[in-house]
Amino acid sequence: MDNFKKLEKISNTVRYNIIKQTFLKKSGHLGGSLSCTDILVNIFNNYVFNNYQNKFILSKGHCALSLYSVLYQAKKLSKKKFYSFADQGTYFGEHSSPKIKNKYINFSTGSLGHGPSFGSGIAFSRLLKKKSGYIFVLVSDGEMNSGTIWESAMLSSKLNLNNLIVIVDYNKFQATGKSDEILNIKPLEKKWESFGWNVLECNGNNHKSLSSNIKKLIKIKEKPKILIAHTTKGKGVSFMENDNNWHYRSPSKDEFLQAKIELGIK
């Protein structure tokens, strides 16, 4: 099995576990968690699990279930803790929290827009201390309605943070509708270029496209970098894809079983 096929298989398992949790707990932001699954699987398996110097920040913290599922699949999170998701008194809520005390979860990012600021601070500290490693930050397109995104974009460019890589889960939706209809962020590529960033675009639900473009960004040695990853909300399950009702919805038993079949889980 080649690496891309292996990553696809991991993504299907991660998606299944996300959907299973939302079915069992009737909680979680399902559509957005599914759209960013391939991005998380790719980054963690290619850059984070095998290199402690690389760090990841989930800025779209409401999709923490995708992060928990990636860690659980990789045995970086126990079954007991994973299945405590959304339970009374648990730290494993719908939004990520550093109280979890897992080395892969360092910030509370349920309040959107702050991940790039955290990332820029860590990246700048690394440059001052002449330490290696990359800081990966995952943001959502709807999150770019937040002014803090653009404040950190200006500062990161000013400081020439070439060790900072932001990835946009560009699934074209947010909680209450289509992102561009709520607050148009186009042309996204030109906006980031005007802020002084290196910009690439890719298919964010394709591991080959993700891998090749992340490698291209890493080879660039000047300025901060951003990858606009075009994704599908609800990716992996036909009746969930591009249906914004699944931003908050949890599946029925029949829907859960149909999703399991579509994901090829036995």
Secondary structure as UniProt FT lines:
FT   HELIX           3..25
FT   HELIX           30..35
FT   HELIX           37..43
FT   HELIX           44..48
FT   TURN            49..50
FT   TURN            52..53
FT   STRAND          55..58
FT   HELIX           61..63
FT   HELIX           64..73
FT   TURN            74..75
FT   HELIX           79..82
FT   TURN            83..86
FT   TURN            88..89
FT   HELIX           98..100
FT   TURN            103..104
FT   TURN            112..113
FT   HELIX           115..128
FT   TURN            129..130
FT   STRAND          135..140
FT   HELIX           142..145
FT   HELIX           147..158
FT   TURN            159..160
FT   TURN            162..163
FT   STRAND          164..170
FT   STRAND          173..174
FT   TURN            175..176
FT   STRAND          177..178
FT   HELIX           179..182
FT   HELIX           188..194
FT   TURN            195..196
FT   STRAND          198..203
FT   TURN            204..205
FT   HELIX           207..219
FT   STRAND          225..230
FT   TURN            233..236
FT   TURN            238..242
FT   HELIX           244..247
FT   HELIX           253..262
FT   TURN            263..264
//
